[in-house]
Amino acid sequence: MISTENKPRQEVPAAKKTLYDRIADMGELFFKALLSVGKVILYGILWLIAAFLRGYDRVKVPLKNILHRIGSFFASPFIRYKKALKMGGAEIAKSRQEKGVFGGIIAWCRVAGRLVFGKRGWIVTIANWALPICSCIFLFNIVTYANNQIYALKLTVNGDFIGYIDNETTFTEAEKMVQKRINYTGSSTEIITFEPTYEVDLAGTITPLTNYQLTDKLLEMMDAEIAHGYGLYVGDAYYGTLLEHDRVDAALDDLLNAYRTGEPKEVVEFDRSITYVYGLYLVDSFVTEDEIIRQLTSKRQVASYYTVVDDDSPSLVCDKLDMTYEEIARLNPDFSAESELHTGDMIQITTDVPYLTIIITRELRYNEPIPYPTEYVEDSTLYAQNSRRNQHGEDGVRFVVANVSYINGEEISRRVLSRTTVTQPVTEIIAIGTKPRPDNAAPGQMIEEGKLLWPVGGYDGGSIIEMMYGHGGYVGHKGIDISASYGTPIYAAANGYVVTAVGDGYYNGGRGSYVVIQHDDGYATNYYHMSTVYAYPGQYVTAGDMIGEVGLTGETYGPHLHFEVRLGVDGTPLNPIDYLPWHKRGSGVAEW
């Protein structure tokens, strides 16, 4: 027999090709086509990457090598199967030629066995790829299952297993609720003692008990008659158990409706929450709806206080409170008709208020002032310790939207929702004098905007004894008279130049010794009846400079200063009251 192991395979004519040859050829063609498609895709990817990076020559080779290795890795099993199919086809053809049809079938089975179950067969390859994936999936499921398991406290009470709870607080709260339900009745029911024990355990998918569920289970342990109902709680207080609560709800709603006005965004509610808890309760704790309605809609007396105000007397307080002396004395033992009351004293009284306190919250819209700021500036034209308000401050206005809550008509809280500025405040500007003040200058004082400094003896010197004609004074009186002691200092009312200064003490048309000052703002002031004149014509004086003293010169009936304000030196007389700070009046002074 001639060996054919190392001879190249000869092509078999198409007419002589067997079924096995055709299967091998089809496998070869399939893998060739697969490699061709992969090659086209690979070069297409390379071209796109190179075009995008604008560096085809630099990235072509390394990318091609990387992708080739990746492709080779994934294509290696298929290439291996291609070779195995090719070799298997040759083996089948050889066996058929040497051993006939039966030998070919044997060879076909042997090749198929190697392809499927061999060391690099389909089964092994699939296992190599599938086992890591299956392992990851299995591990993920194990972790998920473990995470879904619930660990909780296994609760045993008085030796009996009750269930699982999240923590010990659940039992503590449930025990308190049980004691509330028992103590409500006021009966001789013996309070059961609960002795819990805890053990951390795997609860699986069992949901832990809530405190309400645990309360029911603890009640079931008691040797008492129990039934399902609606426990009524006002705040934290337990008021009893109801079979139904529709009528109670309606009565409570009627209470709230009595306070509702229908205003937009109004909220009327009880100060404590009213809730129903469905569960097991002692039969003795059940009450009727009528009993609960009478209790919750009743009134109760609470202590309140009246604050004494100015001019209050015991009798007036009794009238205001609509109470007798005896009724007030029962609450205030020291109170009587002879009691001496002081503003701010607190007198205890009683007031009927609803059993359930009702809070009313309404949205209010109102304006509130924005306090104006104050700015201080230095002014070298004013003497130190003098100041002048150059600009009056004005509060701004802010529009406020707020929720205001009331109890029994008394505001208890205010929560501002928004503030919108309507007008900005106007800054008050005050000039502070920095000019060194002479020893004989007028005492320091505030000069209001558009006002003059008080001219006699400082800001509290003298008093007004006669007004200007047309404003209460006699006919022809062109200013005001300020009475003061003989020799009281007279001061310049504002900065300006001395136009006239006559100190000869003569009559001078009734003016006596006098001074006229032209001020910087165009006004002029006249000072008559001086005893002594210190100013001189052409002198520039500062507000507060001493220009003379009060006297009796000219036409006068007593020591005083006749003071005028004119629009210019010889201008129209103006009412001095409009330009001076308010000052005390003498008795009997007429003014209008």
FENFEN-V960142 format. One record per backbone hydrogen bond with DSSP energy under -1.0 kcal/mol. NH is the residue of the N-H (numbers start at 1). CO is the residue of the C=O. E is the energy in kcal/mol with one decimal. If there is no record, write none. Layout:
nh=NH co=CO e=E
nh=NH co=CO e=E
//
This chain:
nh=22 co=18 e=-2.1
nh=23 co=19 e=-2.1
nh=24 co=20 e=-2.1
nh=25 co=21 e=-2.6
nh=26 co=22 e=-2.6
nh=27 co=23 e=-2.2
nh=28 co=24 e=-2.2
nh=29 co=25 e=-2.8
nh=30 co=26 e=-2.5
nh=31 co=27 e=-2.1
nh=32 co=28 e=-2.1
nh=33 co=29 e=-2.6
nh=34 co=30 e=-2.4
nh=35 co=31 e=-2.4
nh=36 co=32 e=-2.3
nh=37 co=33 e=-2.6
nh=38 co=34 e=-2.3
nh=39 co=35 e=-2.2
nh=40 co=36 e=-2.3
nh=41 co=37 e=-2.6
nh=42 co=38 e=-2.5
nh=43 co=39 e=-2.5
nh=44 co=40 e=-2.2
nh=45 co=41 e=-2.5
nh=46 co=42 e=-2.4
nh=47 co=43 e=-2.4
nh=48 co=44 e=-2.3
nh=49 co=45 e=-2.5
nh=50 co=46 e=-2.5
nh=51 co=47 e=-2.5
nh=52 co=48 e=-2.4
nh=53 co=49 e=-2.4
nh=55 co=50 e=-1.3
nh=59 co=55 e=-2.0
nh=60 co=56 e=-2.0
nh=63 co=59 e=-2.2
nh=64 co=60 e=-2.4
nh=65 co=61 e=-2.6
nh=66 co=62 e=-2.5
nh=67 co=63 e=-3.0
nh=68 co=64 e=-2.4
nh=69 co=65 e=-2.2
nh=70 co=66 e=-2.3
nh=71 co=67 e=-3.2
nh=72 co=68 e=-2.8
nh=73 co=69 e=-2.3
nh=74 co=70 e=-2.2
nh=75 co=71 e=-2.5
nh=76 co=72 e=-1.8
nh=79 co=75 e=-2.5
nh=80 co=76 e=-2.7
nh=81 co=77 e=-2.3
nh=82 co=78 e=-2.3
nh=83 co=79 e=-2.4
nh=84 co=80 e=-2.5
nh=85 co=81 e=-2.9
nh=86 co=82 e=-2.3
nh=87 co=83 e=-3.0
nh=88 co=84 e=-2.8
nh=89 co=85 e=-2.6
nh=90 co=86 e=-1.8
nh=91 co=87 e=-2.4
nh=92 co=88 e=-2.7
nh=93 co=89 e=-2.3
nh=94 co=90 e=-2.4
nh=95 co=91 e=-2.4
nh=96 co=92 e=-2.1
nh=97 co=93 e=-2.0
nh=98 co=94 e=-2.4
nh=99 co=95 e=-3.3
nh=100 co=96 e=-1.5
nh=104 co=100 e=-2.2
nh=105 co=101 e=-2.3
nh=106 co=102 e=-2.3
nh=107 co=103 e=-2.6
nh=108 co=104 e=-2.7
nh=109 co=105 e=-2.5
nh=110 co=106 e=-2.3
nh=111 co=107 e=-2.7
nh=112 co=108 e=-2.6
nh=113 co=109 e=-2.4
nh=114 co=110 e=-2.1
nh=115 co=111 e=-2.6
nh=116 co=112 e=-2.1
nh=117 co=113 e=-3.4
nh=118 co=114 e=-1.6
nh=121 co=118 e=-1.7
nh=122 co=115 e=-3.1
nh=123 co=116 e=-2.3
nh=125 co=121 e=-2.8
nh=126 co=122 e=-3.1
nh=127 co=123 e=-2.4
nh=128 co=124 e=-2.7
nh=129 co=125 e=-1.9
nh=130 co=126 e=-3.4
nh=131 co=127 e=-2.5
nh=134 co=130 e=-3.3
nh=135 co=131 e=-2.5
nh=136 co=132 e=-2.3
nh=137 co=133 e=-2.4
nh=138 co=134 e=-2.7
nh=139 co=135 e=-2.8
nh=140 co=136 e=-2.6
nh=141 co=137 e=-2.3
nh=142 co=138 e=-2.2
nh=143 co=139 e=-2.5
nh=144 co=140 e=-2.7
nh=145 co=141 e=-2.5
nh=146 co=142 e=-2.3
nh=147 co=143 e=-2.5
nh=148 co=144 e=-1.8
nh=150 co=204 e=-1.9
nh=152 co=201 e=-2.4
nh=153 co=165 e=-2.6
nh=154 co=199 e=-3.8
nh=155 co=163 e=-3.0
nh=156 co=197 e=-2.2
nh=157 co=160 e=-2.7
nh=158 co=195 e=-2.1
nh=160 co=157 e=-2.3
nh=162 co=155 e=-2.7
nh=163 co=155 e=-1.2
nh=165 co=153 e=-2.1
nh=172 co=168 e=-2.1
nh=173 co=169 e=-2.7
nh=174 co=170 e=-2.1
nh=175 co=171 e=-2.8
nh=176 co=172 e=-1.9
nh=177 co=173 e=-2.1
nh=178 co=174 e=-2.2
nh=179 co=175 e=-2.3
nh=180 co=176 e=-2.2
nh=181 co=177 e=-2.1
nh=182 co=178 e=-2.0
nh=183 co=179 e=-2.9
nh=184 co=180 e=-1.5
nh=197 co=156 e=-2.3
nh=201 co=152 e=-2.8
nh=203 co=150 e=-3.1
nh=206 co=203 e=-1.8
nh=209 co=164 e=-3.5
nh=214 co=210 e=-2.5
nh=215 co=211 e=-1.8
nh=216 co=212 e=-1.9
nh=217 co=213 e=-1.8
nh=218 co=214 e=-2.4
nh=219 co=215 e=-2.3
nh=220 co=216 e=-1.9
nh=222 co=219 e=-1.3
nh=224 co=222 e=-1.5
nh=227 co=281 e=-2.5
nh=229 co=279 e=-2.3
nh=230 co=242 e=-3.1
nh=231 co=277 e=-2.8
nh=232 co=240 e=-3.1
nh=233 co=275 e=-2.8
nh=234 co=237 e=-2.4
nh=235 co=273 e=-3.4
nh=237 co=234 e=-1.8
nh=239 co=232 e=-3.1
nh=241 co=285 e=-2.2
nh=242 co=230 e=-2.5
nh=249 co=245 e=-2.2
nh=250 co=246 e=-2.0
nh=251 co=247 e=-2.3
nh=252 co=248 e=-2.4
nh=253 co=249 e=-2.2
nh=254 co=250 e=-1.9
nh=255 co=251 e=-1.7
nh=256 co=252 e=-1.8
nh=257 co=253 e=-2.4
nh=258 co=254 e=-1.4
nh=259 co=256 e=-1.5
nh=266 co=263 e=-1.6
nh=267 co=361 e=-3.1
nh=269 co=359 e=-2.4
nh=271 co=357 e=-2.4
nh=275 co=233 e=-2.4
nh=277 co=231 e=-2.2
nh=279 co=229 e=-2.1
nh=281 co=227 e=-2.6
nh=283 co=225 e=-2.4
nh=285 co=282 e=-1.6
nh=286 co=283 e=-1.5
nh=287 co=241 e=-2.8
nh=292 co=288 e=-1.7
nh=293 co=289 e=-2.7
nh=294 co=290 e=-2.5
nh=295 co=291 e=-1.9
nh=296 co=292 e=-2.8
nh=297 co=293 e=-1.9
nh=300 co=353 e=-3.0
nh=302 co=351 e=-2.4
nh=304 co=349 e=-3.4
nh=306 co=347 e=-3.1
nh=308 co=345 e=-2.9
nh=312 co=309 e=-1.7
nh=317 co=313 e=-2.7
nh=318 co=314 e=-2.1
nh=319 co=315 e=-2.0
nh=320 co=316 e=-2.5
nh=321 co=317 e=-2.5
nh=322 co=318 e=-1.1
nh=323 co=318 e=-1.8
nh=328 co=324 e=-2.1
nh=329 co=325 e=-2.7
nh=330 co=326 e=-1.8
nh=332 co=328 e=-1.9
nh=335 co=332 e=-2.4
nh=339 co=336 e=-1.5
nh=344 co=308 e=-2.8
nh=345 co=342 e=-2.5
nh=347 co=306 e=-2.9
nh=349 co=304 e=-3.6
nh=351 co=302 e=-2.5
nh=353 co=300 e=-3.1
nh=355 co=298 e=-3.0
nh=359 co=269 e=-3.4
nh=360 co=406 e=-2.3
nh=361 co=267 e=-3.4
nh=362 co=404 e=-2.4
nh=364 co=402 e=-3.1
nh=366 co=400 e=-2.0
nh=368 co=398 e=-2.7
nh=370 co=396 e=-2.0
nh=375 co=428 e=-3.7
nh=377 co=430 e=-2.5
nh=379 co=432 e=-2.6
nh=382 co=379 e=-1.1
nh=384 co=435 e=-2.8
nh=386 co=383 e=-2.1
nh=387 co=445 e=-1.9
nh=388 co=431 e=-2.1
nh=389 co=447 e=-2.6
nh=390 co=388 e=-1.2
nh=390 co=429 e=-1.6
nh=391 co=429 e=-1.7
nh=394 co=426 e=-1.6
nh=396 co=370 e=-2.5
nh=397 co=423 e=-1.8
nh=398 co=368 e=-2.6
nh=399 co=420 e=-3.6
nh=400 co=366 e=-3.4
nh=401 co=418 e=-2.3
nh=402 co=364 e=-2.4
nh=403 co=415 e=-2.9
nh=404 co=362 e=-2.8
nh=405 co=413 e=-2.4
nh=406 co=360 e=-2.4
nh=407 co=410 e=-2.5
nh=410 co=407 e=-2.2
nh=412 co=405 e=-2.8
nh=413 co=405 e=-1.2
nh=415 co=403 e=-2.9
nh=417 co=401 e=-3.0
nh=418 co=401 e=-1.8
nh=420 co=399 e=-2.7
nh=422 co=397 e=-2.9
nh=423 co=397 e=-1.7
nh=426 co=394 e=-2.7
nh=428 co=373 e=-2.8
nh=429 co=391 e=-1.7
nh=430 co=375 e=-2.8
nh=431 co=388 e=-3.4
nh=432 co=377 e=-3.4
nh=433 co=386 e=-2.8
nh=434 co=379 e=-1.8
nh=435 co=382 e=-2.7
nh=441 co=438 e=-1.2
nh=442 co=544 e=-2.3
nh=447 co=387 e=-3.2
nh=451 co=448 e=-2.4
nh=452 co=579 e=-3.6
nh=453 co=493 e=-2.5
nh=457 co=489 e=-2.4
nh=461 co=458 e=-1.4
nh=463 co=483 e=-1.5
nh=464 co=584 e=-2.3
nh=465 co=481 e=-2.6
nh=466 co=481 e=-1.1
nh=469 co=477 e=-3.1
nh=471 co=468 e=-2.3
nh=473 co=468 e=-2.1
nh=477 co=474 e=-1.9
nh=480 co=563 e=-2.4
nh=481 co=466 e=-1.9
nh=482 co=561 e=-2.7
nh=483 co=463 e=-2.6
nh=484 co=559 e=-1.1
nh=487 co=550 e=-2.7
nh=488 co=485 e=-2.1
nh=490 co=548 e=-2.9
nh=491 co=455 e=-2.9
nh=492 co=545 e=-2.5
nh=496 co=541 e=-2.1
nh=497 co=518 e=-2.3
nh=498 co=539 e=-2.9
nh=499 co=516 e=-2.5
nh=500 co=516 e=-1.6
nh=502 co=514 e=-3.0
nh=511 co=508 e=-1.4
nh=512 co=507 e=-2.8
nh=514 co=502 e=-1.6
nh=515 co=527 e=-1.9
nh=516 co=500 e=-2.7
nh=517 co=525 e=-2.5
nh=518 co=497 e=-2.9
nh=519 co=523 e=-3.1
nh=520 co=495 e=-1.2
nh=522 co=519 e=-1.6
nh=524 co=566 e=-2.4
nh=525 co=517 e=-1.9
nh=526 co=564 e=-1.7
nh=527 co=515 e=-2.5
nh=528 co=562 e=-2.2
nh=529 co=511 e=-2.9
nh=530 co=513 e=-2.6
nh=531 co=549 e=-2.4
nh=534 co=547 e=-2.6
nh=535 co=547 e=-1.4
nh=538 co=498 e=-3.3
nh=539 co=536 e=-1.9
nh=541 co=496 e=-3.1
nh=544 co=492 e=-2.2
nh=545 co=542 e=-2.8
nh=547 co=490 e=-2.4
nh=548 co=490 e=-1.3
nh=549 co=532 e=-2.0
nh=550 co=488 e=-2.5
nh=551 co=529 e=-1.2
nh=555 co=510 e=-1.6
nh=556 co=554 e=-1.1
nh=560 co=551 e=-1.4
nh=561 co=482 e=-2.5
nh=563 co=480 e=-3.0
nh=564 co=526 e=-1.8
nh=566 co=524 e=-2.9
nh=567 co=572 e=-1.8
nh=568 co=566 e=-1.5
nh=571 co=568 e=-1.2
nh=574 co=565 e=-3.6
nh=578 co=575 e=-1.7
nh=579 co=576 e=-2.0
nh=580 co=576 e=-1.2
nh=586 co=464 e=-3.4
nh=589 co=586 e=-1.3
nh=592 co=471 e=-1.7
//
